Amino acid sequence: MKETNNYLFVYGTLLDKDNEYGNYLSNNCTFHTRGKFKGNLYEIGEYTGAIY
């Protein structure tokens, strides 16, 4: 079976450890590196969505 890596790109309030979800990510994930994402942002409700 092929081994895969799973990454989650987060920005904004998800980086804030005072935010419930940001705190969860901080406690349960390992920071890999800073990054950039080139794409388009869309208003899709409470949070913005992005398409590469």
MITI-347184 format. One line per 2 residues: for each residue x, y, z of N, C-alpha, C. Coordinates in steps of 0.1 Angstrom, whole numbers, plus 2048, in hexadecimal, padded with zeros to 3 digits. Layout:
N
X/Y/Z/X/Y/Z/X/Y/Z | ...
END
This chain:
52
808/7F4/800/800/800/800/809/80C/800 | 806/816/7F8/80D/822/7F7/80B/82B/803
816/830/809/815/839/814/812/848/80F | 809/84E/815/805/85C/812/807/865/81D
809/872/81A/80A/87C/824/7FD/885/824 | 7F8/889/82F/7EC/891/830/7F0/89F/835
7EC/8A9/82E/7EF/8B7/832/7E3/8BF/832 | 7E2/8C8/83B/7D7/8D2/83B/7DC/8E0/83B
7D8/8E8/831/7DD/8F6/830/7D2/8FE/837 | 7D7/906/842/7CE/90E/849/7D3/91D/849
7CA/926/84B/7CD/934/84C/7C3/93B/855 | 7C6/947/858/7BD/950/85F/7BA/94A/86D
7AD/94A/871/7AA/946/87F/7AE/938/883 | 7B0/92F/879/7B4/921/87C/7C3/921/881
7CA/92C/880/7D7/92D/885/7D7/932/893 | 7CC/938/898/7CA/93E/8A5/7C8/933/8AF
7D1/932/8B9/7CF/928/8C3/7C4/92B/8CD | 7BF/937/8CD/7B3/93B/8D5/7A6/937/8CF
7A6/933/8C2/79B/92F/8BB/799/920/8BE | 78D/91B/8C0/78B/90D/8C4/791/903/8BA
78F/906/8AD/795/8FD/8A2/7A4/8FF/8A1 | 7A8/90B/8A2/7B7/90E/8A2/7BE/907/8AE
7B8/907/8B9/7BD/900/8C5/7BE/8F1/8C3 | 7B3/8EC/8BD/7B3/8DD/8BA/7BE/8DA/8B0
7BF/8E2/8A5/7CA/8DF/89C/7D8/8E0/8A2 | 7DA/8EA/8AA/7E6/8EC/8B1/7EA/8E0/8BA
7E0/8DA/8C1/7E2/8CF/8CA/7E3/8C1/8C3 | 7DE/8C0/8B7/7DC/8B3/8B0/7E4/8B2/8A3
7EA/8BC/89F/7F1/8BC/892/800/8C1/894 | 808/8BE/88A/816/8C2/88A/818/8CD/87F
81D/8D9/883/81F/8E3/87A/82B/8DF/870 | 828/8E0/863/833/8DC/85A/83B/8E8/855
834/8F1/84F/83B/8FD/84A/831/908/846 | 836/914/845/82E/91F/83F/82C/91C/830
821/921/82B/81F/91E/81D/816/929/816 | 815/928/809/80D/931/801/804/928/7F8
7F9/92E/7F5/7EF/927/7ED/7EA/930/7E2 | 7EC/92D/7D6/7E8/936/7CB/7DB/930/7C5
7D0/938/7C7/7C3/934/7C3/7B9/940/7C4 | 7AC/93C/7C4/7A2/946/7C5/79A/943/7D1
796/94E/7D9/78E/94D/7E5/780/950/7E1 | 777/949/7E8/768/94B/7E5/761/94B/7F3
757/954/7F4/74E/955/7FF/744/949/7FE | 745/940/807/73C/934/806/734/932/813
733/93C/81B/72C/93B/828/734/941/833 | 735/93B/83E/73C/940/84A/74B/942/847
751/939/83F/75F/939/83C/761/93A/82D | 76D/93F/82A/770/940/81C/775/933/817
772/930/80A/777/924/804/781/928/7F9 | 78A/91F/7F5/795/922/7EB/795/916/7E1
798/91A/7D5/79A/910/7CA/7A7/913/7C4 | 7B0/909/7C3/7BD/90A/7BD/7BC/90D/7AE
END
